Amino acid sequence: IFCHQEDSNWPLAESGTLKKKFDDIFAATRYTEALEAIRKLKKQQTKTAEEYKKELQVLQPHMDHAHKLKDQLDECKNKIVSIKREVKELRHKARAAEEETHIVEARL
């Protein structure tokens, strides 16, 4: 490592000064701070994921029930459409039968 002649004794300096010098040379403090930030972020993300999993466990049965109710609603709507169609057909047949009855009564 190149340094000025006045700083040539830096390897023999106090441990704190020596550590600072190495940290400056290798940028270890920024690396250490970045690692610590990553650890904190990972811990926070893990905690958030666990909270979401708990919330999902609570909400999943409600979601399943809602899907079941929606399917039942769709089935009921289809039945209503079918029944309305059948009622319409029966009314048409009833009118035709009434007309035929009137025709027969008129002939008698």
ZIHU-V111154 format. One record per residue. RES is the residue in one small letter. SS is DSSP state (H for helix, E for strand, - for the rest). NEAR is the number of other C-alpha atoms within 12 Angstrom. D_CENTER is the distance of its C-alpha to the mean C-alpha in whole Angstrom. Layout:
RES&SS&NEAR&D_CENTER + RES&SS&NEAR&D_CENTER
//
This chain:
i&-&12&54 + f&-&10&56 + c&-&12&57 + h&-&9&60 + q&H&9&63 + e&H&8&63 + d&H&15&59 + s&-&12&60 + n&-&15&60 + w&H&21&57 + p&H&17&56 + l&H&13&59 + a&-&15&57 + e&-&12&55 + s&H&13&52 + g&H&13&50 + t&H&16&51 + l&H&17&51 + k&H&19&47 + k&H&18&47 + k&H&23&49 + f&H&18&47 + d&H&18&44 + d&H&14&45 + i&H&15&46 + f&H&14&43 + a&-&15&40 + a&H&16&39 + t&H&17&38 + r&H&14&36 + y&H&14&34 + t&H&14&34 + e&H&14&32 + a&H&14&30 + l&H&14&29 + e&H&14&29 + a&H&14&27 + i&H&14&24 + r&H&14&25 + k&H&14&24 + l&H&14&21 + k&H&14&20 + k&H&14&21 + q&H&14&18 + q&H&14&15 + t&H&14&16 + k&H&14&16 + t&H&14&13 + a&H&14&11 + e&H&14&14 + e&H&14&13 + y&H&15&9 + k&H&14&10 + k&H&13&13 + e&H&15&11 + l&H&15&9 + q&H&14&13 + v&H&13&14 + l&H&14&11 + q&H&15&11 + p&H&13&15 + h&H&14&15 + m&H&15&12 + d&H&15&15 + h&H&13&18 + a&H&14&16 + h&H&14&16 + k&H&14&20 + l&H&14&21 + k&H&14&20 + d&H&14&22 + q&H&14&25 + l&H&14&25 + d&H&14&25 + e&H&14&28 + c&H&14&30 + k&H&14&30 + n&H&14&31 + k&H&14&34 + i&H&14&35 + v&H&14&35 + s&H&14&37 + i&H&14&39 + k&H&14&40 + r&H&14&41 + e&H&14&43 + v&H&14&45 + k&H&14&46 + e&H&14&47 + l&H&14&49 + r&H&14&50 + h&H&14&52 + k&H&14&53 + a&H&14&55 + r&H&14&56 + a&H&14&58 + a&H&14&59 + e&H&14&61 + e&H&14&62 + e&H&14&64 + t&H&14&65 + h&H&13&67 + i&H&12&68 + v&H&11&70 + e&H&10&71 + a&H&9&72 + r&H&8&74 + l&-&7&76
//
